Amino acid sequence: ARVRLAAVVDEPTALLAAGHLRVRGEEVRWVDGEVVARSVDRVGAVELAVRPLRQPDPELVRGALVEGLGREGLGLLRWTRDSEQFRLRLAFLHRVLGAPWPDVSDEALLAETGAWLEPELSRARRRLDLGRIDAGQALRRLLPWATGEAVRLDELAPERIEVPSGSRIRVEYGGEQPVLAVKLQELFGLSETPTVAGVPVLVHLLSPAGRPAAVTADLASFWQDGYKAVRAELRGRYPKHPWPEDPTTVQATRYTSARLKRSRGSQGP
């Protein structure tokens, strides 16, 4: 509605008319991306006096920081690639196995800040302090230590899988199915698809240059049915690398054919 007629009321008059609505207190809120702490004297919605608070109640500051996390997201914390991968591993185990592996969705983490962000959250005073909290280390507090399952993390959802060539390849857990991206020659001789927590990984087979060549969740089937077409397409582009007719009976390698021969020769009879 539009105000058509108004009159200025001074403070004494306002207090005389609505003194019962007068409230004095501390307010600590998340405003425009930062914690704002102030002492406010108001009558209803009218602010009579406002001054900044130099030492606000720590619990109110904590509440404002949680409000900020809720509004702007957990990205306010410090996330490294390793900590993001750690969170994805936990999310995978929760999705596949359920309890006691924790729910690490945004909603669950924001609802249980006390379970994983303390004591760092209570020590924080401003946005900059949130950015100093190592989210990956904090998430480790949610591991199921009490049941003893925590020690099985690397067994059930390993960060890396060792392939027949000896390389340790990082597993990506961001999708519905874990992904192992590895050069095709490094899997020679492997017929069983690797699994994590009983789930077969989706193998992204790469060319010697690291470019996508094929995708399979069944290595045995690929060697039998799909490999011939990939071999026919790529061996002309990468003649220095081995392309055996039967990849299930040869040694896996991350090297060229020449280097592989030299390596075998140096080992002697």
C-alpha positions in Angstrom: 0.0 0.0 0.0 1.1 3.6 -0.6 1.5 6.0 2.3 -0.3 9.2 1.5 0.0 11.0 4.8 2.7 10.7 7.4 4.2 12.6 10.3 7.7 12.5 11.9 7.6 11.0 15.4 10.6 11.6 17.7 12.0 8.9 20.0 10.4 10.0 23.2 7.0 10.0 21.6 7.6 6.6 20.0 8.6 5.1 23.3 5.6 6.7 25.0 3.3 5.1 22.5 4.9 1.7 22.0 7.4 1.3 24.8 6.2 -2.2 25.5 7.6 -3.2 22.1 11.1 -2.0 22.9 13.8 -4.6 22.6 17.5 -4.4 23.2 19.8 -7.2 22.1 22.7 -8.5 20.1 22.2 -9.6 16.5 24.8 -11.6 14.6 23.7 -12.5 11.1 25.2 -13.5 7.7 24.8 -10.4 5.6 26.2 -9.9 2.0 28.6 -12.7 2.4 30.1 -11.9 5.8 29.3 -12.1 9.5 27.8 -8.8 10.8 27.6 -8.4 14.6 25.7 -5.4 16.1 23.9 -4.3 19.2 20.4 -3.0 18.4 17.9 -1.0 20.3 14.5 -1.1 18.5 10.8 -0.5 18.9 9.0 -3.1 16.8 10.7 -2.9 13.4 12.1 0.6 14.0 15.8 0.7 15.0 16.5 3.5 17.5 20.2 2.8 17.9 22.7 0.5 16.3 26.4 0.0 17.1 28.9 -2.7 16.0 29.7 -5.5 18.5 33.4 -6.0 19.0 33.1 -9.2 21.0 29.8 -10.9 20.0 28.5 -14.1 21.7 30.5 -17.0 20.1 27.3 -19.1 19.8 25.7 -16.3 17.8 28.7 -16.1 15.5 28.6 -19.8 15.0 25.0 -19.6 14.1 25.7 -16.9 11.5 28.5 -19.0 10.0 26.1 -21.9 9.7 23.6 -19.6 8.1 26.3 -18.5 5.6 27.1 -22.1 4.8 23.4 -22.8 4.2 23.1 -19.8 1.9 26.3 -20.0 -0.1 27.2 -23.7 0.2 30.0 -25.8 1.5 32.3 -24.3 -1.1 33.1 -21.7 1.6 35.3 -24.4 3.2 38.7 -25.4 1.8 38.3 -28.3 -0.7 41.4 -29.8 -2.4 41.1 -32.4 -5.1 41.9 -35.1 -2.6 39.2 -33.9 -0.2 36.6 -33.8 -3.0 37.6 -37.3 -4.0 37.4 -38.4 -0.4 33.8 -37.1 -0.2 32.9 -38.9 -3.4 34.3 -42.1 -2.0 32.1 -41.8 1.1 29.1 -40.9 -1.0 29.6 -44.0 -3.1 29.9 -46.3 -0.1 26.8 -44.7 1.4 24.9 -45.2 -1.8 26.0 -48.8 -2.3 26.3 -50.1 1.3 24.3 -47.7 3.4 25.0 -47.5 7.1 27.3 -47.2 8.8 28.9 -45.2 5.9 27.8 -41.6 6.3 25.5 -39.5 4.1 27.7 -36.7 2.9 25.2 -34.8 0.8 25.0 -31.0 1.3 21.7 -31.4 3.2 23.1 -34.0 5.6 26.4 -32.2 6.2 24.6 -28.9 6.9 22.2 -30.6 9.3 25.1 -32.1 11.3 27.8 -29.4 11.4 28.6 -30.2 15.0 29.5 -33.8 14.1 32.2 -33.0 11.6 33.1 -29.2 11.6 34.0 -28.9 15.3 36.1 -27.5 16.9 37.1 -25.4 13.9 33.7 -23.9 13.3 33.4 -22.6 16.9 36.8 -21.0 16.5 35.9 -19.2 13.3 34.8 -15.6 13.4 34.4 -14.6 9.7 34.1 -15.9 6.1 37.9 -16.0 5.8 38.1 -18.4 8.7 35.7 -20.8 6.9 38.1 -20.9 4.0 40.9 -22.1 6.3 38.9 -25.2 7.4 40.2 -28.4 5.7 37.0 -30.0 4.6 38.7 -33.4 3.9 40.2 -33.7 7.3 36.9 -32.6 8.9 35.0 -35.3 7.0 37.2 -38.0 8.5 35.3 -37.5 11.7 32.3 -39.0 10.1 34.0 -42.3 9.3 32.4 -45.3 11.2 35.2 -45.7 13.7 32.8 -47.0 16.4 31.9 -50.1 14.3 35.4 -50.7 13.1 34.4 -50.3 9.5 36.5 -47.2 9.0 39.6 -49.2 8.5 38.0 -50.8 5.5 37.7 -47.6 3.5 40.7 -48.2 1.3 39.6 -51.8 0.8 36.0 -51.0 -0.2 36.6 -47.7 -2.1 40.3 -47.5 -2.9 41.7 -44.2 -4.1 43.7 -46.0 -6.7 43.8 -49.5 -8.2 47.0 -51.3 -9.3 46.7 -52.5 -12.9 48.7 -55.4 -14.4 51.4 -53.0 -15.7 52.2 -52.0 -12.2 50.7 -48.5 -12.4 48.4 -47.3 -9.7 45.5 -45.6 -11.4 43.1 -43.2 -9.7 39.4 -44.3 -9.5 36.9 -41.5 -10.2 33.8 -41.9 -8.0 31.8 -38.9 -9.3 29.3 -40.8 -11.5 26.8 -43.6 -10.8 29.5 -46.2 -11.5 33.2 -45.8 -10.5 35.5 -45.1 -13.5 39.0 -46.4 -14.1 40.7 -44.5 -17.0 43.8 -46.4 -18.1 45.8 -47.0 -21.3 44.7 -50.1 -23.0 48.2 -51.8 -23.1 48.4 -51.6 -19.3 45.5 -54.0 -19.0 46.8 -56.8 -21.2 46.3 -60.2 -19.6 43.5 -59.0 -17.3 40.2 -60.7 -18.0 38.2 -59.9 -14.9 36.9 -56.4 -14.5 38.1 -54.7 -11.3 35.4 -54.1 -8.7 35.0 -51.8 -5.7 32.6 -52.7 -2.9 31.3 -55.4 -5.3 30.6 -52.9 -8.1 32.4 -53.4 -11.4 34.2 -50.3 -12.4 33.5 -48.7 -15.8 36.8 -49.0 -17.6 37.7 -46.2 -20.0 40.4 -47.7 -22.2 42.8 -45.0 -23.5 45.1 -44.9 -26.5 48.9 -44.5 -25.9 48.3 -40.8 -26.2 45.8 -40.9 -23.4 42.8 -40.3 -25.7 39.5 -42.3 -25.3 39.5 -45.6 -27.3 36.7 -47.6 -25.8 34.5 -48.0 -22.7 33.5 -51.3 -21.1 32.2 -52.7 -17.9 33.2 -56.3 -19.1 36.8 -56.7 -20.0 36.5 -60.3 -21.0 33.8 -59.4 -23.5 35.9 -56.5 -24.8 39.0 -58.5 -25.4 36.8 -61.1 -27.3 34.5 -58.8 -29.3 35.7 -55.1 -29.2 39.4 -55.2 -29.2 39.9 -56.2 -32.8 38.2 -53.1 -34.1 40.2 -50.8 -31.7 43.4 -52.6 -32.7 42.6 -52.1 -36.4 41.9 -48.4 -35.9 44.8 -47.5 -33.7 47.8 -49.7 -34.4 48.6 -47.6 -37.5 48.5 -44.4 -35.5 50.7 -45.8 -32.7 53.0 -48.3 -34.4 55.6 -48.1 -31.6 53.3 -49.6 -29.1 52.3 -53.3 -28.9 49.0 -54.4 -30.5 49.0 -58.2 -30.1 46.3 -60.3 -31.8 45.5 -62.0 -28.4 45.9 -59.4 -25.6 44.9 -61.9 -22.9 48.2 -63.8 -23.2 50.8 -61.1 -23.3 52.5 -59.0 -20.6 50.9 -55.6 -19.7 53.1 -52.6 -20.2 53.1 -48.8 -20.1 56.1 -48.7 -22.5 56.7 -48.8 -26.3 57.5 -52.2 -27.9 61.2 -51.2 -28.2 61.5 -50.2 -24.6 59.7 -53.4 -23.5 62.2 -55.5 -25.5 65.1 -53.7 -24.0 63.7 -54.2 -20.6 63.3 -58.0 -21.2 66.8 -58.2 -22.6 68.4 -56.5 -19.6 66.8 -59.1 -17.3 68.9 -61.8 -19.0 67.9 -65.5 -19.5 
